Amino acid sequence: MINALTAAATPRSVLLWMRKDTSGAALLRDMLAAGYPITHELLDTFPGRQAAVHLRHLLVHVGILPERDEYVASMELWLKRYLADTQAHHRGILQPYAQWVVLRRVRHQARTRGNSRSSINYARSQVSATLDFLKWVEAQKLTLASVTQAEVDRWLAEGATSRRRLRDFLRWARRCHLVDDLHVPWQPDGEPANFLDEDEHLALLHRCINDPALPLDVRTAGSLILLYGLPVTRVAQLTHQNVEKRGVDSYIRLGEHAVVLPPALARLLDEQMRVPVLSVVERRTPRRQDGWLFPGALVGRSIDGSKLSGKLLRHGIDVRPARNTALMTLASDLPAPILSKILGIHINTAVDWVSYVKRDWSSYIAARETATGFHGALRTPDE
């Protein structure tokens, strides 16, 4: 820790951080003075305190604390407090579902494709929707075992669409023989909406590639979304390892296969990987990127997807229509299995997009390739 601070390029910034009463340095002094061992669990006792968040990531960065998945940790901590505030007779039903199903899924997702703030919020809403339903059942003077499908339908109809998140609990409860054959129907998604017209799509892609007035991360993230239709949360989680250099060509691995990058986008990604970011402590001092293509403000963390989406929107790139238009374009040119393997999207999602395409967009694709030089953007090394 001392070596990291003394090696700072701007010592004045470090001194200001150490003298500030509300900083992580002040919090660290208080914990050391109290004689407590510095652990993640101790820092968890300061919920909502930004200094504790910054201090935690600094201590992980210098190796004093072990790395941990903060999304999983936040879910674990939230669930512990939520269950503690739940009445015992409800907790007896809610706790096994929340821990064995919801929390287990969050941990599995952390090991596979990673969590995001929105995925954690969704997991929490599944737990809270279940408790709301249990309270409603009790208010109706019913038991869980006696609830009928008509009563489930009535509960759904009387509230917001978020109540449909009870579906996961009912599936688990049926397997555990806690309820009869109850179900919550899927919320119809309808057909995709919010597209860019051809000229606007081309203009945005051209602007991301060629406009130096845009921030580099906006240009890079915007190009990836406009060209490949990636979710912004997935763009935020890309690392240097996703980009490969093979001879004169550069590749990006999004799914099972690495895809040859158009030269213009390869140059943007190369620049993005070489841009330093600011230290948590110093605020003005460059530090390494920790392997993230889009590093966040905290050491060792990528940018949050919602923050990246907001930054793109402030510069005129609305993520949803940009992504929808890119997926529509690709789905009109590729069969679903290829689209799924190259972009790393679920096969059902790829099938839905290919099925949705109802007209020939070949003229649009040709125009895009001519205008941007992006011919072969989804070409793999074997092609």
Backbone torsions as a table, in degrees:
resi	resn	phi	psi	omega
1	MET	NA	-47.8	-179.6
2	ILE	-63.2	-42.1	179.1
3	ASN	-61.3	-39.3	-179.8
4	ALA	-65.2	-39.2	-179.1
5	LEU	-73.0	-41.2	-178.5
6	THR	-71.9	-20.6	179.6
7	ALA	-84.9	-0.9	-177.3
8	ALA	-63.3	143.6	-178.6
9	ALA	-76.6	-20.5	179.6
10	THR	-126.2	85.3	-176.8
11	PRO	-57.4	-30.8	-178.6
12	ARG	-61.9	-38.1	178.7
13	SER	-64.3	-38.9	178.1
14	VAL	-65.6	-41.9	179.7
15	LEU	-63.3	-41.2	177.9
16	LEU	-63.1	-40.8	178.2
17	TRP	-62.9	-40.5	-177.6
18	MET	-71.8	-27.8	-177.3
19	ARG	-87.7	-17.9	-175.4
20	LYS	-71.7	129.9	-174.8
21	ASP	-67.1	-26.1	-176.7
22	THR	-103.6	12.0	-175.9
23	SER	-85.4	172.3	174.6
24	GLY	-64.0	-29.6	178.1
25	ALA	-63.9	-43.1	178.4
26	ALA	-63.9	-40.2	178.4
27	LEU	-64.4	-41.3	179.0
28	LEU	-63.4	-42.3	177.9
29	ARG	-60.1	-42.8	-179.1
30	ASP	-63.0	-41.4	-179.1
31	MET	-68.3	-40.0	178.7
32	LEU	-67.4	-38.9	178.9
33	ALA	-64.5	-32.2	179.3
34	ALA	-77.4	-10.9	176.5
35	GLY	82.9	12.6	-179.3
36	TYR	-83.2	143.5	172.1
37	PRO	-68.0	141.4	-178.2
38	ILE	-81.0	112.0	-178.2
39	THR	-135.8	164.8	174.0
40	HIS	-61.1	-39.9	-177.5
41	GLU	-63.1	-36.9	178.0
42	LEU	-66.3	-42.6	178.7
43	LEU	-67.4	-25.9	177.0
44	ASP	-66.0	-16.7	179.9
45	THR	-80.1	2.4	176.7
46	PHE	-116.8	60.7	-176.6
47	PRO	-65.2	139.6	176.6
48	GLY	79.6	-2.2	-179.9
49	ARG	-92.9	113.5	-173.9
50	GLN	-63.6	-32.4	178.9
51	ALA	-61.1	-35.8	179.0
52	ALA	-68.4	-36.9	177.8
53	VAL	-63.7	-48.0	179.9
54	HIS	-63.6	-42.6	-179.0
55	LEU	-63.6	-41.9	-179.9
56	ARG	-57.3	-48.4	-177.0
57	HIS	-68.9	-31.2	175.5
58	LEU	-67.8	-43.4	-179.8
59	LEU	-66.7	-34.3	175.2
60	VAL	-68.1	-42.0	-177.0
61	HIS	-60.9	-38.2	-178.1
62	VAL	-91.5	0.8	173.6
63	GLY	90.3	7.1	178.8
64	ILE	-75.6	-39.3	175.5
65	LEU	-109.8	146.5	176.6
66	PRO	-71.9	154.3	176.3
67	GLU	-68.6	148.2	173.6
68	ARG	-149.8	159.0	177.7
69	ASP	-80.6	111.4	-175.0
70	GLU	-70.1	-27.9	176.4
71	TYR	-66.8	-45.2	177.6
72	VAL	-63.6	-43.5	-179.4
73	ALA	-62.0	-40.9	179.7
74	SER	-65.6	-36.8	177.2
75	MET	-66.9	-42.8	178.9
76	GLU	-61.5	-45.1	-178.5
77	LEU	-67.0	-43.7	178.6
78	TRP	-61.5	-44.0	-177.6
79	LEU	-65.0	-40.0	178.6
80	LYS	-60.0	-45.3	-179.6
81	ARG	-71.1	-38.7	-179.1
82	TYR	-63.6	-44.9	180.0
83	LEU	-68.0	-34.3	178.9
84	ALA	-63.9	-29.2	-179.9
85	ASP	-90.1	1.1	-177.8
86	THR	-94.2	139.9	178.7
87	GLN	-60.2	146.6	-170.1
88	ALA	-58.3	-40.6	-176.3
89	HIS	-70.4	-26.7	173.4
90	HIS	-80.9	-36.9	-178.3
91	ARG	-63.0	-32.6	179.7
92	GLY	-61.5	-28.1	176.6
93	ILE	-93.2	-41.7	-173.9
94	LEU	-71.0	-39.4	-172.9
95	GLN	-61.2	-48.9	179.7
96	PRO	-62.8	-37.4	177.3
97	TYR	-65.0	-46.8	-176.4
98	ALA	-64.3	-39.5	-175.8
99	GLN	-85.5	-40.4	-174.6
100	TRP	-83.7	-23.4	-176.5
101	VAL	-111.5	-62.2	-173.0
102	VAL	-68.2	-52.6	-177.9
103	LEU	-66.2	-37.8	178.5
104	ARG	-62.4	-39.4	178.5
105	ARG	-66.0	-40.4	177.9
106	VAL	-61.1	-43.1	179.6
107	ARG	-66.2	-40.1	178.1
108	HIS	-63.9	-42.2	-179.7
109	GLN	-64.5	-33.4	177.1
110	ALA	-62.7	-33.7	-178.8
111	ARG	-81.7	-20.2	-175.5
112	THR	-103.0	-81.5	-175.1
113	ARG	-106.7	-3.5	176.8
114	GLY	90.4	150.9	177.5
115	ASN	-96.5	169.5	174.4
116	SER	-140.6	172.6	178.4
117	ARG	-60.6	-39.7	-178.5
118	SER	-68.1	-37.3	179.4
119	SER	-68.2	-35.3	176.7
120	ILE	-69.4	-41.4	177.3
121	ASN	-61.6	-38.2	178.2
122	TYR	-65.1	-43.2	178.7
123	ALA	-61.0	-42.0	177.7
124	ARG	-63.2	-39.5	-178.6
125	SER	-67.3	-28.9	175.0
126	GLN	-64.7	-40.8	178.9
127	VAL	-68.4	-47.0	-177.7
128	SER	-67.1	-34.5	176.3
129	ALA	-64.7	-36.3	177.9
130	THR	-65.2	-44.7	179.0
131	LEU	-64.9	-40.3	176.9
132	ASP	-58.4	-41.5	179.7
133	PHE	-66.6	-42.6	178.9
134	LEU	-61.6	-39.3	177.5
135	LYS	-66.7	-39.0	179.2
136	TRP	-65.5	-42.7	177.8
137	VAL	-58.4	-43.8	179.4
138	GLU	-64.7	-41.3	-180.0
139	ALA	-64.5	-29.4	178.1
140	GLN	-83.2	5.0	-178.7
141	LYS	58.9	41.3	177.1
142	LEU	-114.6	170.7	168.8
143	THR	-115.1	161.0	-179.3
144	LEU	-59.8	-38.2	-177.9
145	ALA	-69.4	-23.5	-176.5
146	SER	-95.4	-4.0	-178.0
147	VAL	-66.5	135.7	178.8
148	THR	-104.0	168.4	177.9
149	GLN	-62.2	-36.3	179.3
150	ALA	-61.5	-36.5	-179.8
151	GLU	-74.1	-35.9	173.9
152	VAL	-61.7	-44.9	179.6
153	ASP	-61.5	-38.4	179.9
154	ARG	-66.5	-42.1	179.4
155	TRP	-62.9	-40.4	178.8
156	LEU	-64.7	-41.7	-176.0
157	ALA	-69.9	-25.3	-175.2
158	GLU	-85.9	-5.4	-175.5
159	GLY	-131.5	-169.2	-178.8
160	ALA	-73.7	165.2	-179.8
161	THR	-64.9	-19.1	177.9
162	SER	-63.1	-18.2	177.5
163	ARG	-64.7	-19.7	178.8
164	ARG	-65.8	-12.9	177.6
165	ARG	-71.8	-3.1	172.2
166	LEU	-67.8	-17.6	-175.4
167	ARG	-51.9	-42.6	-177.8
168	ASP	-64.1	-42.5	179.7
169	PHE	-63.9	-43.9	-177.9
170	LEU	-64.0	-36.7	176.2
171	ARG	-61.4	-44.4	178.6
172	TRP	-66.2	-43.0	-177.7
173	ALA	-63.9	-34.7	176.3
174	ARG	-65.0	-43.9	179.4
175	ARG	-62.0	-31.0	-179.5
176	CYS	-91.3	5.1	178.8
177	HIS	60.1	35.9	176.7
178	LEU	-92.2	-23.2	-179.3
179	VAL	-136.1	166.3	172.6
180	ASP	-74.7	-165.7	-177.8
181	ASP	-77.8	74.2	-179.5
182	LEU	-99.4	149.3	178.6
183	HIS	-151.7	159.5	173.7
184	VAL	-115.3	121.0	-178.4
185	PRO	-66.1	150.4	175.5
186	TRP	-60.8	141.9	173.0
187	GLN	-73.7	119.6	-179.9
188	PRO	-60.2	127.6	-179.5
189	ASP	-80.7	-25.6	-175.0
190	GLY	73.4	178.8	179.2
191	GLU	-79.7	154.8	178.7
192	PRO	-58.3	145.7	177.8
193	ALA	-130.7	178.6	177.6
194	ASN	63.8	81.9	176.5
195	PHE	-117.0	158.3	169.7
196	LEU	-91.9	146.8	172.6
197	ASP	-75.2	167.1	-171.5
198	GLU	-59.1	-44.2	-177.9
199	ASP	-64.7	-41.1	-178.6
200	GLU	-68.2	-39.5	178.1
201	HIS	-61.0	-47.6	179.1
202	LEU	-63.0	-40.6	-178.3
203	ALA	-65.6	-41.1	179.3
204	LEU	-66.2	-42.7	179.2
205	LEU	-63.9	-43.3	178.1
206	HIS	-62.2	-39.2	-179.9
207	ARG	-66.3	-42.6	179.3
208	CYS	-62.2	-38.5	-177.5
209	ILE	-74.3	-36.4	-166.1
210	ASN	-115.4	-11.0	-172.9
211	ASP	-92.6	103.2	-179.4
212	PRO	-71.2	-10.4	178.3
213	ALA	-73.7	-21.0	176.9
214	LEU	-78.5	144.9	173.1
215	PRO	-58.3	145.4	-175.4
216	LEU	-60.1	-40.5	-178.8
217	ASP	-67.4	-32.5	175.8
218	VAL	-66.5	-44.0	179.2
219	ARG	-61.6	-43.6	-176.5
220	THR	-70.7	-50.8	-179.8
221	ALA	-63.7	-42.0	179.0
222	GLY	-60.9	-41.7	179.0
223	SER	-63.3	-42.0	-179.9
224	LEU	-63.1	-39.7	-179.7
225	ILE	-72.9	-44.4	-177.7
226	LEU	-68.4	-27.7	-177.1
227	LEU	-93.9	-41.7	-173.1
228	TYR	-110.0	-6.7	178.8
229	GLY	66.8	31.8	-178.9
230	LEU	-75.9	143.9	171.1
231	PRO	-63.5	145.9	-176.9
232	VAL	-64.2	-31.8	178.0
233	THR	-65.0	-32.7	178.9
234	ARG	-76.2	-37.5	175.4
235	VAL	-59.2	-42.6	-178.6
236	ALA	-62.8	-25.5	-176.7
237	GLN	-93.9	1.3	179.6
238	LEU	-67.1	144.5	179.7
239	THR	-120.6	173.5	176.2
240	HIS	-59.4	-29.5	-178.2
241	GLN	-68.6	-18.5	177.0
242	ASN	-74.0	-15.5	-177.6
243	VAL	-109.5	128.9	-177.6
244	GLU	-126.3	145.6	175.8
245	LYS	-111.7	124.4	178.6
246	ARG	-131.6	102.0	-177.4
247	GLY	64.8	-125.8	-178.7
248	VAL	-88.6	-10.0	-176.8
249	ASP	-101.4	152.5	172.8
250	SER	-115.5	149.4	-176.4
251	TYR	-131.3	153.8	171.9
252	ILE	-127.6	133.6	-179.5
253	ARG	-99.7	112.3	179.8
254	LEU	-108.9	-33.9	179.0
255	GLY	-131.4	-131.9	-178.4
256	GLU	-75.3	-24.7	-175.4
257	HIS	-119.2	145.4	171.8
258	ALA	-78.5	138.9	-176.2
259	VAL	-109.5	135.9	177.9
260	VAL	-66.8	128.0	-179.8
261	LEU	-84.2	137.7	169.4
262	PRO	-58.8	141.8	-175.8
263	PRO	-53.5	-38.7	-178.7
264	ALA	-64.0	-41.7	179.1
265	LEU	-72.6	-35.2	176.9
266	ALA	-59.7	-39.6	178.5
267	ARG	-65.7	-40.4	178.5
268	LEU	-62.6	-45.1	-180.0
269	LEU	-63.8	-38.4	178.4
270	ASP	-63.2	-42.8	177.1
271	GLU	-64.4	-42.3	-178.2
272	GLN	-62.4	-36.9	-179.3
273	MET	-70.8	-21.1	-177.3
274	ARG	-97.0	-1.3	-178.6
275	VAL	-82.5	124.8	176.1
276	PRO	-75.6	159.9	176.8
277	VAL	-121.2	174.9	-173.0
278	LEU	-89.8	145.1	178.4
279	SER	-70.4	144.6	176.3
280	VAL	-59.4	-40.5	-177.4
281	VAL	-78.4	-48.7	-167.8
282	GLU	-86.7	-27.3	177.4
283	ARG	70.3	-22.5	-180.0
284	ARG	-121.7	-7.0	-172.0
285	THR	-96.4	127.6	178.7
286	PRO	-64.5	145.2	172.2
287	ARG	-137.0	173.2	180.0
288	ARG	-70.4	162.4	-174.3
289	GLN	-84.7	-5.3	-179.9
290	ASP	60.8	23.7	173.9
291	GLY	88.7	-9.9	179.7
292	TRP	-83.3	139.0	173.3
293	LEU	-67.7	-34.9	-179.7
294	PHE	-126.7	79.0	-176.4
295	PRO	-67.6	150.2	178.6
296	GLY	-91.2	-174.1	-179.4
297	ALA	-74.1	-21.9	-179.1
298	LEU	-95.6	141.4	-178.7
299	VAL	-58.9	132.4	175.4
300	GLY	79.6	4.6	-178.7
301	ARG	-119.8	144.8	173.2
302	SER	-80.4	168.1	176.3
303	ILE	-65.5	146.2	176.6
304	ASP	-71.4	140.1	-177.3
305	GLY	-57.7	-39.3	-179.4
306	SER	-67.6	-33.9	178.0
307	LYS	-70.1	-40.2	177.4
308	LEU	-65.0	-41.3	178.1
309	SER	-61.1	-43.2	178.8
310	GLY	-63.7	-38.2	179.4
311	LYS	-67.1	-40.3	177.2
312	LEU	-62.5	-42.2	-178.8
313	LEU	-64.6	-38.2	179.1
314	ARG	-63.2	-21.4	178.8
315	HIS	-106.2	20.0	171.0
316	GLY	88.5	13.5	179.6
317	ILE	-114.9	103.6	177.3
318	ASP	-84.8	117.9	-168.2
319	VAL	-62.9	-45.5	-172.7
320	ARG	-61.9	-55.2	178.6
321	PRO	-63.5	-33.0	177.5
322	ALA	-62.9	-44.7	-179.4
323	ARG	-69.0	-44.3	-179.8
324	ASN	-59.4	-42.1	-178.8
325	THR	-66.5	-40.0	178.5
326	ALA	-63.8	-44.6	-179.9
327	LEU	-65.8	-38.1	176.7
328	MET	-60.9	-44.0	-179.4
329	THR	-63.3	-45.4	-179.0
330	LEU	-68.3	-39.1	-178.5
331	ALA	-66.9	-24.1	178.0
332	SER	-79.0	-10.4	-174.6
333	ASP	-116.8	-14.6	-174.6
334	LEU	-129.9	144.1	172.4
335	PRO	-69.6	156.1	-174.2
336	ALA	-56.8	-45.2	-178.9
337	PRO	-60.7	-38.7	178.8
338	ILE	-68.9	-43.4	178.8
339	LEU	-59.1	-41.8	-179.8
340	SER	-64.6	-45.1	-176.1
341	LYS	-71.5	-37.3	-176.3
342	ILE	-75.8	-43.0	-177.1
343	LEU	-90.4	-11.1	-179.7
344	GLY	72.6	27.8	176.6
345	ILE	-98.6	159.2	-178.9
346	HIS	-62.8	145.2	-177.5
347	ILE	-60.6	-35.6	179.2
348	ASN	-64.8	-38.2	177.3
349	THR	-64.0	-43.3	179.0
350	ALA	-63.3	-41.8	178.8
351	VAL	-62.5	-41.7	179.7
352	ASP	-60.5	-43.4	-178.5
353	TRP	-67.8	-43.3	179.6
354	VAL	-63.9	-39.2	179.1
355	SER	-67.1	-30.3	-176.9
356	TYR	-73.3	-25.7	-178.6
357	VAL	-66.4	119.7	-174.6
358	LYS	-119.0	3.2	178.1
359	ARG	-148.0	165.6	-175.6
360	ASP	-82.9	115.8	179.2
361	TRP	-101.1	18.8	-174.4
362	SER	-61.8	-34.2	178.9
363	SER	-66.4	-35.8	177.8
364	TYR	-66.2	-44.1	-179.6
365	ILE	-62.5	-43.5	179.1
366	ALA	-62.1	-40.3	179.0
367	ALA	-65.7	-38.6	179.7
368	ARG	-65.2	-43.7	-179.1
369	GLU	-64.4	-39.4	-179.5
370	THR	-67.4	-41.2	-174.8
371	ALA	-75.3	-29.4	-171.8
372	THR	-115.0	-12.6	-175.2
373	GLY	70.9	25.0	-175.9
374	PHE	-98.0	25.6	179.4
375	HIS	-60.4	134.5	179.4
376	GLY	76.8	28.7	-177.1
377	ALA	-65.6	-23.1	177.6
378	LEU	-112.1	31.9	177.8
379	ARG	-84.6	129.4	176.8
380	THR	-92.6	167.5	-176.4
381	PRO	-59.8	-23.7	-177.1
382	ASP	-82.6	-7.2	-176.7
383	GLU	-95.4	NA	NA
